[in-house]
Amino acid sequence: MTTPDEQDPDRIWLTRPELTERWSLPPNTLAEWAKVPYGPRYAKFGKYVRYRLSDVIAWEEQQMTGGAA
């Protein structure tokens, strides 16, 4: 059973491998995007990079183009 906090997109953090899997991207893409900078916001915890799910979802929405709304 999950708690409400575990379902809150502001409390869920994704690793780069998890995000590349979500978007079906090559493994190094997010690291390359971070150099530009491009892509969703991320946080660094020491040497570890994490993406907050709510930021990922917001960035995905910004990428929507064309078609009927």
N, CA, C and O atoms as a Tinker XYZ file with bonds, in Angstrom:
   276  protein
     1  N      0.842000   -1.181000    0.000000    73     2
     2  CA     0.000000    0.000000    0.000000    64     1     3
     3  C      0.883000    1.239000    0.000000    63     2     4     5
     4  O      1.850000    1.323000    0.757000    81     3
     5  N      0.539000    2.211000   -0.865000    73     3     6
     6  CA     1.313000    3.445000   -0.917000    64     5     7
     7  C      0.620000    4.529000   -0.124000    63     6     8     9
     8  O     -0.604000    4.548000    0.000000    81     7
     9  N      1.423000    5.429000    0.410000    73     7    10
    10  CA     0.877000    6.569000    1.144000    64     9    11
    11  C      0.645000    7.712000    0.158000    63    10    12    13
    12  O      1.211000    7.698000   -0.935000    81    11
    13  N     -0.168000    8.694000    0.517000    73    11    14
    14  CA    -0.381000    9.840000   -0.381000    64    13    15
    15  C      0.925000   10.529000   -0.770000    63    14    16    17
    16  O      1.060000   10.985000   -1.905000    81    15
    17  N      1.890000   10.614000    0.149000    73    15    18
    18  CA     3.176000   11.241000   -0.156000    64    17    19
    19  C      3.914000   10.509000   -1.265000    63    18    20    21
    20  O      4.589000   11.145000   -2.074000    81    19
    21  N      3.802000    9.186000   -1.323000    73    19    22
    22  CA     4.502000    8.404000   -2.334000    64    21    23
    23  C      3.904000    8.602000   -3.717000    63    22    24    25
    24  O      4.545000    8.265000   -4.713000    81    23
    25  N      2.691000    9.143000   -3.804000    73    23    26
    26  CA     2.054000    9.401000   -5.082000    64    25    27
    27  C      2.181000   10.866000   -5.505000    63    26    28    29
    28  O      1.777000   11.220000   -6.612000    81    27
    29  N      2.723000   11.704000   -4.662000    73    27    30
    30  CA     2.874000   13.133000   -4.923000    64    29    31
    31  C      4.055000   13.352000   -5.875000    63    30    32    33
    32  O      5.188000   13.022000   -5.522000    81    31
    33  N      3.816000   13.905000   -7.086000    73    31    34
    34  CA     4.907000   14.111000   -8.043000    64    33    35
    35  C      6.015000   15.018000   -7.532000    63    34    36    37
    36  O      7.131000   14.979000   -8.050000    81    35
    37  N      5.724000   15.846000   -6.511000    73    35    38
    38  CA     6.768000   16.692000   -5.936000    64    37    39
    39  C      7.699000   15.903000   -5.015000    63    38    40    41
    40  O      8.773000   16.386000   -4.659000    81    39
    41  N      7.299000   14.715000   -4.636000    73    39    42
    42  CA     8.107000   13.904000   -3.718000    64    41    43
    43  C      8.771000   12.715000   -4.406000    63    42    44    45
    44  O      9.523000   11.969000   -3.778000    81    43
    45  N      8.492000   12.541000   -5.692000    73    43    46
    46  CA     9.077000   11.422000   -6.434000    64    45    47
    47  C     10.251000   11.946000   -7.255000    63    46    48    49
    48  O     10.108000   12.897000   -8.023000    81    47
    49  N     11.400000   11.320000   -7.088000    73    47    50
    50  CA    12.611000   11.705000   -7.795000    64    49    51
    51  C     13.037000   10.556000   -8.706000    63    50    52    53
    52  O     13.011000    9.391000   -8.309000    81    51
    53  N     13.430000   10.905000   -9.937000    73    51    54
    54  CA    13.868000    9.921000  -10.914000    64    53    55
    55  C     15.368000   10.045000  -11.157000    63    54    56    57
    56  O     15.919000   11.145000  -11.138000    81    55
    57  N     16.011000    8.930000  -11.380000    73    55    58
    58  CA    17.419000    8.929000  -11.765000    64    57    59
    59  C     17.507000    9.159000  -13.275000    63    58    60    61
    60  O     16.499000    9.078000  -13.977000    81    59
    61  N     18.701000    9.445000  -13.769000    73    59    62
    62  CA    18.864000    9.579000  -15.220000    64    61    63
    63  C     18.482000    8.285000  -15.942000    63    62    64    65
    64  O     17.772000    8.351000  -16.946000    81    63
    65  N     18.918000    7.120000  -15.476000    73    63    66
    66  CA    18.485000    5.889000  -16.161000    64    65    67
    67  C     16.963000    5.709000  -16.178000    63    66    68    69
    68  O     16.404000    5.245000  -17.172000    81    67
    69  N     16.301000    6.072000  -15.091000    73    67    70
    70  CA    14.836000    5.949000  -15.058000    64    69    71
    71  C     14.182000    6.900000  -16.065000    63    70    72    73
    72  O     13.211000    6.539000  -16.729000    81    71
    73  N     14.725000    8.117000  -16.172000    73    71    74
    74  CA    14.148000    9.087000  -17.096000    64    73    75
    75  C     14.447000    8.721000  -18.553000    63    74    76    77
    76  O     13.582000    8.876000  -19.415000    81    75
    77  N     15.649000    8.243000  -18.834000    73    75    78
    78  CA    15.939000    7.821000  -20.205000    64    77    79
    79  C     15.058000    6.639000  -20.603000    63    78    80    81
    80  O     14.669000    6.519000  -21.765000    81    79
    81  N     14.746000    5.776000  -19.656000    73    79    82
    82  CA    13.829000    4.667000  -19.946000    64    81    83
    83  C     12.414000    5.196000  -20.197000    63    82    84    85
    84  O     11.734000    4.735000  -21.113000    81    83
    85  N     11.975000    6.151000  -19.393000    73    83    86
    86  CA    10.640000    6.744000  -19.558000    64    85    87
    87  C     10.477000    7.322000  -20.960000    63    86    88    89
    88  O      9.414000    7.192000  -21.567000    81    87
    89  N     11.532000    7.961000  -21.477000    73    87    90
    90  CA    11.466000    8.630000  -22.768000    64    89    91
    91  C     12.094000    7.819000  -23.895000    63    90    92    93
    92  O     12.125000    8.282000  -25.035000    81    91
    93  N     12.588000    6.639000  -23.610000    73    91    94
    94  CA    13.254000    5.788000  -24.614000    64    93    95
    95  C     14.400000    6.533000  -25.301000    63    94    96    97
    96  O     14.490000    6.562000  -26.529000    81    95
    97  N     15.266000    7.130000  -24.493000    73    95    98
    98  CA    16.420000    7.873000  -24.997000    64    97    99
    99  C     17.696000    7.072000  -24.814000    63    98   100   101
   100  O     17.756000    6.199000  -23.948000    81    99
   101  N     18.727000    7.353000  -25.620000    73    99   102
   102  CA    20.032000    6.742000  -25.373000    64   101   103
   103  C     20.562000    7.149000  -23.994000    63   102   104   105
   104  O     20.231000    8.232000  -23.512000    81   103
   105  N     21.366000    6.316000  -23.357000    73   103   106
   106  CA    21.812000    6.553000  -21.972000    64   105   107
   107  C     22.476000    7.896000  -21.695000    63   106   108   109
   108  O     22.243000    8.466000  -20.629000    81   107
   109  N     23.284000    8.424000  -22.596000    73   107   110
   110  CA    24.033000    9.658000  -22.309000    64   109   111
   111  C     23.297000   10.932000  -22.679000    63   110   112   113
   112  O     23.824000   12.024000  -22.466000    81   111
   113  N     22.108000   10.826000  -23.223000    73   111   114
   114  CA    21.385000   12.006000  -23.708000    64   113   115
   115  C     21.166000   13.046000  -22.620000    63   114   116   117
   116  O     21.434000   14.226000  -22.845000    81   115
   117  N     20.691000   12.647000  -21.453000    73   115   118
   118  CA    20.403000   13.616000  -20.393000    64   117   119
   119  C     21.670000   14.307000  -19.893000    63   118   120   121
   120  O     21.639000   15.492000  -19.563000    81   119
   121  N     22.766000   13.587000  -19.837000    73   119   122
   122  CA    24.034000   14.206000  -19.435000    64   121   123
   123  C     24.463000   15.251000  -20.465000    63   122   124   125
   124  O     24.970000   16.313000  -20.103000    81   123
   125  N     24.259000   14.948000  -21.746000    73   123   126
   126  CA    24.588000   15.900000  -22.805000    64   125   127
   127  C     23.659000   17.112000  -22.740000    63   126   128   129
   128  O     24.111000   18.246000  -22.895000    81   127
   129  N     22.383000   16.882000  -22.515000    73   127   130
   130  CA    21.436000   17.987000  -22.401000    64   129   131
   131  C     21.797000   18.908000  -21.245000    63   130   132   133
   132  O     21.627000   20.123000  -21.347000    81   131
   133  N     22.290000   18.348000  -20.152000    73   131   134
   134  CA    22.630000   19.153000  -18.978000    64   133   135
   135  C     23.765000   20.129000  -19.280000    63   134   136   137
   136  O     23.856000   21.183000  -18.651000    81   135
   137  N     24.626000   19.792000  -20.229000    73   135   138
   138  CA    25.747000   20.661000  -20.594000    64   137   139
   139  C     25.295000   21.876000  -21.388000    63   138   140   141
   140  O     25.993000   22.890000  -21.401000    81   139
   141  N     24.141000   21.801000  -22.053000    73   139   142
   142  CA    23.727000   22.815000  -23.020000    64   141   143
   143  C     23.229000   24.112000  -22.382000    63   142   144   145
   144  O     23.760000   25.118000  -22.853000    81   143
   145  N     22.382000   24.304000  -21.474000    73   143   146
   146  CA    21.466000   23.376000  -20.807000    64   145   147
   147  C     20.144000   23.224000  -21.576000    63   146   148   149
   148  O     19.677000   24.153000  -22.235000    81   147
   149  N     19.570000   22.046000  -21.472000    73   147   150
   150  CA    18.303000   21.705000  -22.118000    64   149   151
   151  C     17.638000   20.651000  -21.255000    63   150   152   153
   152  O     18.309000   19.973000  -20.476000    81   151
   153  N     16.355000   20.507000  -21.380000    73   151   154
   154  CA    15.647000   19.474000  -20.620000    64   153   155
   155  C     15.063000   19.996000  -19.330000    63   154   156   157
   156  O     15.147000   21.188000  -19.033000    81   155
   157  N     14.469000   19.095000  -18.562000    73   155   158
   158  CA    13.830000   19.504000  -17.310000    64   157   159
   159  C     14.854000   19.884000  -16.245000    63   158   160   161
   160  O     16.024000   19.505000  -16.315000    81   159
   161  N     14.383000   20.638000  -15.264000    73   159   162
   162  CA    15.236000   20.986000  -14.124000    64   161   163
   163  C     15.667000   19.710000  -13.411000    63   162   164   165
   164  O     14.968000   18.697000  -13.436000    81   163
   165  N     16.832000   19.784000  -12.777000    73   163   166
   166  CA    17.307000   18.649000  -11.997000    64   165   167
   167  C     18.040000   19.160000  -10.775000    63   166   168   169
   168  O     18.394000   20.335000  -10.686000    81   167
   169  N     18.259000   18.261000   -9.842000    73   167   170
   170  CA    18.996000   18.597000   -8.626000    64   169   171
   171  C     20.208000   17.686000   -8.534000    63   170   172   173
   172  O     20.186000   16.550000   -9.007000    81   171
   173  N     21.264000   18.199000   -7.919000    73   171   174
   174  CA    22.447000   17.376000   -7.666000    64   173   175
   175  C     22.575000   17.178000   -6.160000    63   174   176   177
   176  O     22.601000   18.133000   -5.384000    81   175
   177  N     22.652000   15.929000   -5.782000    73   175   178
   178  CA    22.873000   15.548000   -4.386000    64   177   179
   179  C     24.251000   14.903000   -4.358000    63   178   180   181
   180  O     24.390000   13.699000   -4.568000    81   179
   181  N     25.276000   15.725000   -4.093000    73   179   182
   182  CA    26.636000   15.227000   -4.215000    64   181   183
   183  C     26.905000   14.934000   -5.683000    63   182   184   185
   184  O     26.762000   15.818000   -6.528000    81   183
   185  N     27.291000   13.708000   -5.994000    73   183   186
   186  CA    27.542000   13.340000   -7.390000    64   185   187
   187  C     26.306000   12.772000   -8.081000    63   186   188   189
   188  O     26.372000   12.388000   -9.248000    81   187
   189  N     25.193000   12.716000   -7.379000    73   187   190
   190  CA    23.979000   12.096000   -7.916000    64   189   191
   191  C     23.008000   13.141000   -8.465000    63   190   192   193
   192  O     22.711000   14.137000   -7.805000    81   191
   193  N     22.524000   12.901000   -9.672000    73   191   194
   194  CA    21.558000   13.783000  -10.320000    64   193   195
   195  C     20.183000   13.149000  -10.211000    63   194   196   197
   196  O     20.015000   11.955000  -10.457000    81   195
   197  N     19.202000   13.962000   -9.840000    73   195   198
   198  CA    17.828000   13.470000   -9.729000    64   197   199
   199  C     16.881000   14.488000  -10.350000    63   198   200   201
   200  O     17.106000   15.696000  -10.281000    81   199
   201  N     15.814000   13.969000  -10.962000    73   199   202
   202  CA    14.782000   14.778000  -11.597000    64   201   203
   203  C     13.485000   14.611000  -10.826000    63   202   204   205
   204  O     13.010000   13.490000  -10.643000    81   203
   205  N     12.912000   15.711000  -10.377000    73   203   206
   206  CA    11.635000   15.650000   -9.671000    64   205   207
   207  C     10.540000   15.377000  -10.700000    63   206   208   209
   208  O     10.470000   16.051000  -11.728000    81   207
   209  N      9.692000   14.395000  -10.428000    73   207   210
   210  CA     8.657000   13.993000  -11.366000    64   209   211
   211  C      7.773000   15.156000  -11.780000    63   210   212   213
   212  O      7.398000   15.250000  -12.949000    81   211
   213  N      7.432000   16.043000  -10.858000    73   211   214
   214  CA     6.582000   17.183000  -11.219000    64   213   215
   215  C      7.273000   18.083000  -12.247000    63   214   216   217
   216  O      6.602000   18.624000  -13.126000    81   215
   217  N      8.600000   18.257000  -12.160000    73   215   218
   218  CA     9.337000   19.056000  -13.146000    64   217   219
   219  C      9.389000   18.340000  -14.489000    63   218   220   221
   220  O      9.302000   18.978000  -15.538000    81   219
   221  N      9.529000   17.032000  -14.461000    73   219   222
   222  CA     9.544000   16.231000  -15.689000    64   221   223
   223  C      8.206000   16.366000  -16.410000    63   222   224   225
   224  O      8.168000   16.594000  -17.619000    81   223
   225  N      7.120000   16.226000  -15.673000    73   223   226
   226  CA     5.787000   16.321000  -16.270000    64   225   227
   227  C      5.563000   17.719000  -16.844000    63   226   228   229
   228  O      5.019000   17.851000  -17.940000    81   227
   229  N      5.972000   18.757000  -16.126000    73   227   230
   230  CA     5.821000   20.135000  -16.613000    64   229   231
   231  C      6.619000   20.334000  -17.896000    63   230   232   233
   232  O      6.127000   20.963000  -18.832000    81   231
   233  N      7.839000   19.813000  -17.956000    73   231   234
   234  CA     8.675000   19.947000  -19.146000    64   233   235
   235  C      8.073000   19.180000  -20.322000    63   234   236   237
   236  O      8.092000   19.656000  -21.457000    81   235
   237  N      7.543000   17.999000  -20.044000    73   235   238
   238  CA     6.886000   17.223000  -21.097000    64   237   239
   239  C      5.732000   18.017000  -21.706000    63   238   240   241
   240  O      5.565000   18.040000  -22.925000    81   239
   241  N      4.941000   18.662000  -20.861000    73   239   242
   242  CA     3.798000   19.455000  -21.331000    64   241   243
   243  C      4.274000   20.619000  -22.220000    63   242   244   245
   244  O      3.619000   20.954000  -23.207000    81   243
   245  N      5.407000   21.227000  -21.868000    73   243   246
   246  CA     5.945000   22.341000  -22.649000    64   245   247
   247  C      6.405000   21.903000  -24.027000    63   246   248   249
   248  O      6.492000   22.725000  -24.939000    81   247
   249  N      6.700000   20.625000  -24.192000    73   247   250
   250  CA     7.209000   20.118000  -25.460000    64   249   251
   251  C      6.110000   19.811000  -26.473000    63   250   252   253
   252  O      6.392000   19.568000  -27.646000    81   251
   253  N      4.868000   19.822000  -26.022000    73   251   254
   254  CA     3.759000   19.481000  -26.904000    64   253   255
   255  C      3.589000   20.546000  -27.992000    63   254   256   257
   256  O      3.479000   21.735000  -27.693000    81   255
   257  N      3.569000   20.107000  -29.264000    73   255   258
   258  CA     3.379000   21.015000  -30.386000    64   257   259
   259  C      2.452000   20.360000  -31.405000    63   258   260   261
   260  O      2.309000   19.138000  -31.439000    81   259
   261  N      1.840000   21.177000  -32.218000    73   259   262
   262  CA     1.019000   20.688000  -33.332000    64   261   263
   263  C     -0.233000   19.966000  -32.883000    63   262   264   265
   264  O     -0.445000   19.734000  -31.693000    81   263
   265  N     -1.053000   19.617000  -33.846000    73   263   266
   266  CA    -2.268000   18.870000  -33.548000    64   265   267
   267  C     -3.308000   19.715000  -32.845000    63   266   268   269
   268  O     -3.100000   20.898000  -32.575000    81   267
   269  N     -4.417000   19.090000  -32.559000    73   267   270
   270  CA    -5.501000   19.774000  -31.858000    64   269   271
   271  C     -5.280000   19.684000  -30.360000    63   270   272   273
   272  O     -4.860000   18.646000  -29.849000    81   271
   273  N     -5.560000   20.759000  -29.664000    73   271   274
   274  CA    -5.339000   20.790000  -28.214000    64   273   275
   275  C     -6.443000   20.057000  -27.486000    63   274   276
   276  O     -6.426000   19.979000  -26.258000    81   275
